[in-house]
Amino acid sequence: MDNILISKMQDEDIDEALLTEQSHNIHILSKNILKEDIKNKNYYYLVAKNNQKKIVGYIGISYVLDEADIISIVVHKDYTKNGIATLLLQEIFKFAKDNNIQKLMLEVRNSNIPAQKLYEKHGFKQITIRKNYYDNSEDALIYEKEL
């Protein structure tokens, strides 16, 4: 999408970024966690804004040395299937390369087929399963991408 701007998350972006989660009736991160994370040198968060400067998605990673975990990637429900998640991932790949990160990992719900397809399209491979991980009822699939 040509009209999407990706930028580093700032304090003033947090409330609006969390609205992307609410659009899917999910809760991944709290406002306090995001406030702390964006100040921490081992975390990196980006937001995607449309041409009206509205936040339509975000992504966050934690990293140590040459490995990183994607903590969350969420695109507002009204903006899915527009390539925003791909743009966010591509920016994380650039950040990883620039910071000598050689491996990215993430977890995804077994039921989240669209996310699994997105990750596989971008070179992630499923490496294991965490049984009954989410609320003791749904498995988490663990994915990895070597850079």
PEUR-V166458 format. One record per residue. RES is the residue in one letter. SS is DSSP state (hx for helix, st for strand, lp for the rest). NEAR is the number of other ideal C-beta (glycine too) atoms within 8 Angstrom. D_FIRST is the distance of its C-alpha to the first C-alpha in Angstrom with 2 decimals. Layout:
res=RES ss=SS near=NEAR d_first=D_FIRST
res=RES ss=SS near=NEAR d_first=D_FIRST
This chain:
res=M ss=lp near=7 d_first=0.00
res=D ss=lp near=3 d_first=3.78
res=N ss=lp near=6 d_first=5.59
res=I ss=lp near=12 d_first=5.81
res=L ss=st near=6 d_first=9.08
res=I ss=st near=10 d_first=10.95
res=S ss=st near=8 d_first=14.69
res=K ss=st near=7 d_first=18.02
res=M ss=lp near=13 d_first=19.33
res=Q ss=lp near=7 d_first=22.20
res=D ss=hx near=6 d_first=25.07
res=E ss=hx near=4 d_first=23.79
res=D ss=hx near=11 d_first=20.55
res=I ss=hx near=12 d_first=22.60
res=D ss=hx near=7 d_first=23.58
res=E ss=hx near=8 d_first=20.17
res=A ss=hx near=13 d_first=18.75
res=L ss=hx near=11 d_first=21.65
res=L ss=hx near=10 d_first=20.71
res=T ss=hx near=14 d_first=17.87
res=E ss=hx near=11 d_first=20.83
res=Q ss=hx near=8 d_first=22.91
res=S ss=lp near=9 d_first=20.47
res=H ss=lp near=8 d_first=21.43
res=N ss=lp near=4 d_first=25.04
res=I ss=lp near=7 d_first=24.99
res=H ss=lp near=5 d_first=26.29
res=I ss=lp near=7 d_first=25.41
res=L ss=lp near=11 d_first=26.18
res=S ss=lp near=6 d_first=28.35
res=K ss=hx near=8 d_first=27.89
res=N ss=hx near=6 d_first=30.78
res=I ss=hx near=8 d_first=29.41
res=L ss=hx near=15 d_first=26.10
res=K ss=hx near=10 d_first=28.18
res=E ss=hx near=8 d_first=30.28
res=D ss=hx near=13 d_first=27.64
res=I ss=lp near=12 d_first=25.56
res=K ss=lp near=5 d_first=28.89
res=N ss=lp near=7 d_first=29.83
res=K ss=lp near=3 d_first=29.37
res=N ss=lp near=6 d_first=28.82
res=Y ss=st near=12 d_first=25.72
res=Y ss=st near=9 d_first=22.19
res=Y ss=st near=14 d_first=19.63
res=L ss=st near=14 d_first=16.09
res=V ss=st near=13 d_first=14.21
res=A ss=st near=15 d_first=10.62
res=K ss=st near=11 d_first=10.85
res=N ss=lp near=10 d_first=9.21
res=N ss=lp near=4 d_first=10.51
res=Q ss=lp near=4 d_first=13.80
res=K ss=lp near=5 d_first=14.08
res=K ss=lp near=7 d_first=14.41
res=I ss=st near=13 d_first=14.05
res=V ss=st near=13 d_first=12.05
res=G ss=st near=15 d_first=12.86
res=Y ss=st near=16 d_first=15.01
res=I ss=st near=14 d_first=16.62
res=G ss=st near=16 d_first=20.11
res=I ss=st near=14 d_first=22.45
res=S ss=st near=10 d_first=26.12
res=Y ss=st near=13 d_first=27.58
res=V ss=st near=6 d_first=31.03
res=L ss=lp near=4 d_first=32.01
res=D ss=lp near=6 d_first=30.05
res=E ss=st near=11 d_first=28.73
res=A ss=st near=13 d_first=26.04
res=D ss=st near=10 d_first=25.39
res=I ss=st near=12 d_first=22.11
res=I ss=st near=10 d_first=23.48
res=S ss=st near=9 d_first=20.68
res=I ss=st near=13 d_first=17.07
res=V ss=st near=12 d_first=16.20
res=V ss=st near=14 d_first=13.32
res=H ss=lp near=12 d_first=14.68
res=K ss=hx near=7 d_first=16.02
res=D ss=hx near=6 d_first=14.44
res=Y ss=hx near=10 d_first=10.83
res=T ss=lp near=10 d_first=11.67
res=K ss=lp near=3 d_first=10.62
res=N ss=lp near=7 d_first=6.90
res=G ss=lp near=8 d_first=6.41
res=I ss=hx near=14 d_first=7.10
res=A ss=hx near=11 d_first=10.54
res=T ss=hx near=9 d_first=9.80
res=L ss=hx near=12 d_first=8.17
res=L ss=hx near=16 d_first=11.28
res=L ss=hx near=12 d_first=13.54
res=Q ss=hx near=8 d_first=12.70
res=E ss=hx near=11 d_first=13.61
res=I ss=hx near=15 d_first=16.68
res=F ss=hx near=11 d_first=17.62
res=K ss=hx near=8 d_first=17.66
res=F ss=hx near=11 d_first=19.71
res=A ss=hx near=13 d_first=21.97
res=K ss=hx near=9 d_first=22.64
res=D ss=hx near=6 d_first=23.43
res=N ss=lp near=7 d_first=25.76
res=N ss=lp near=6 d_first=27.49
res=I ss=lp near=13 d_first=26.37
res=Q ss=lp near=8 d_first=27.26
res=K ss=st near=11 d_first=26.72
res=L ss=st near=16 d_first=24.20
res=M ss=st near=12 d_first=25.50
res=L ss=st near=11 d_first=24.44
res=E ss=st near=9 d_first=25.97
res=V ss=st near=11 d_first=24.69
res=R ss=st near=10 d_first=26.66
res=N ss=lp near=9 d_first=28.25
res=S ss=lp near=5 d_first=27.03
res=N ss=lp near=8 d_first=23.29
res=I ss=hx near=6 d_first=22.59
res=P ss=hx near=7 d_first=18.78
res=A ss=hx near=10 d_first=18.62
res=Q ss=hx near=12 d_first=21.18
res=K ss=hx near=8 d_first=19.29
res=L ss=hx near=11 d_first=16.17
res=Y ss=hx near=12 d_first=18.59
res=E ss=hx near=11 d_first=20.55
res=K ss=hx near=6 d_first=17.65
res=H ss=lp near=10 d_first=17.15
res=G ss=lp near=6 d_first=20.88
res=F ss=lp near=11 d_first=22.41
res=K ss=st near=8 d_first=25.86
res=Q ss=st near=10 d_first=27.86
res=I ss=st near=6 d_first=31.00
res=T ss=st near=6 d_first=32.92
res=I ss=st near=9 d_first=33.24
res=R ss=st near=9 d_first=34.47
res=K ss=st near=5 d_first=36.59
res=N ss=st near=8 d_first=36.58
res=Y ss=st near=8 d_first=34.37
res=Y ss=st near=9 d_first=32.69
res=D ss=lp near=4 d_first=35.45
res=N ss=lp near=4 d_first=37.79
res=S ss=lp near=5 d_first=36.45
res=E ss=st near=10 d_first=33.28
res=D ss=st near=11 d_first=32.71
res=A ss=st near=12 d_first=30.10
res=L ss=st near=12 d_first=28.71
res=I ss=st near=12 d_first=28.45
res=Y ss=st near=15 d_first=25.94
res=E ss=st near=10 d_first=26.07
res=K ss=st near=12 d_first=24.16
res=E ss=st near=5 d_first=26.13
res=L ss=lp near=9 d_first=24.34
